Amino acid sequence: MKTESEGIRAAGACDSHAPSAAPDRGELPLGHVHNVRDLGGLAFTDEDGGCGTTAAGVFLRAPSLRRLREADFAFLRSYGDGGLARVVDLRSGFEVSHWPDPYAGGRDGVVYTHVPMLDQLNSNGFRDALPDRMLTVYKSLLDNDGASIAQVMTALDSDGASGCALFHCRAGKDRTGVIAMLLLGLAGVSDGDIVADYAATQRYLGRGLRAQRVAVSIALRRRAPRCLFEAVPSEMELTLVHLHERYGTARAYLEGHAGISPQVLDRLAGRLRGM
């Protein structure tokens, strides 16, 4: 059994050749939506030991897009690899019905796909039993929601279509964080950089998340667990430990457990590596 520190893998021999992840690569300059971030700019090591940096303009992680304004849509139309082409919405049916995604109707020719994740937790208004830590939620997503994760990855790939792909949930922290973890792991990004990418949500949404906790606590008439509204690095560290101990690598999980074809995984990894 690995210890917590042993389960977090180092970046490896490529560190001296490829740039390490900056603590903060920045969010996209959108006027009213924060925590929209590019998965580019992170050092990776491929299966053959080759080194590189993940490509910008290929995959974006984000929170709800409902506050986008016209200037933001214009920015995204020209962003990255041919502009925004695909949006994969990870929110529950309840969230989508109450706060529709602006791309759901095909705005700007964007292909919109809804793949609900954590639907039960988010559709019941947080009124059932709530988790005491996010590790429990993330492990459940990996172990029990492989079919949904496969749908997400297939939609992001879109048979190898060009253009930038964006995936999002409500805050861009939990469901989005697990998908980002798997994509970055597939590309060969180190666990340390994956954790740093996850933790950046706290930097951009910390104040808003705290306000959400107050609002939810008032609605529930009891204090909502702090973990639901924080991006604590140790939760993603331990999720990576679970991934490695139970499944091996991100690719082994995506192919062996989620059932995604090698061809789709090769394309996703290749695009994120800039190939």
C-alpha positions, 0 to 999 in steps of 0.5 A: 500500500502506497503512502499518501506522499508515495502515491503522488508521482514526480514529473520525472527526468524531463523536468530539466528540459521542459518548463515546469508548470507555473503556479498560476497560468492565468484565467482567460480575460472574460469580463463576467465569468472567472476561472475559465482556464486553458490546459496548455502550458504544462510540462508533460512526459509521454510514454516514450520519455519524450518531453514537451509542453501541453498545447494552448487553445485546445481544451478549456476548463470552466464554470457555468457560462451563463454570464458571458457577454457579447465581448466574451462570445467574440473572444471565444469565437477566435480563441485557440485552435480555430475558435471555440467549437465544442462545449460539454456541460457536466451539470445536472439536469436540475442545473441545466433547466434552471440556468441554461447554457448559452451555447445549448442552442448552437450559438456561433456554430458551437456543438453543445453536449450535455453529460450530467455528472453528480446529478443526484447531489446537484439536482436535490438542492443539497438536501440529502446526505452531504459528503464530509470531504471531496475525496469521497465524491471524486472517488465515486465519480471515478469508480461509478461514473465511468460511462459518463466520463466516456461520453465526455471524452468522446464529445471532447474528441468529436471524431478528431474534429478541429477547434477548441473544446470547453468542458464545464460544471457550475464552479469549474471545480469538482466535475470539471476538476476530475475531467481535467485530471484525467485529460492532463494525466493522459497527456503525461502531466505530473501529478504535482502540476495536476494538483496545482491546476485544480487548486487554482480554482480557489484563487479565482473563485474563493470569494464567490465560493464562500458566498455560495456556502452562506447562501446554501447554508441559509437555504438548508437552515444548517451549515453546508460542509466547507469542503463543497466550496473549497479547492483543497490540494490534498483532496486532488492529491488523494484522488490521484493516489486512488487512481494510481492504486486502483487503476494504474494510469489515467490512460489505463482507467480511461481505456480499461474502466471507462471503455474508451477506444485507444483511437480516441485516447490517442487523438485526445493525448496527441492534441493536448501534446500539440501533435 
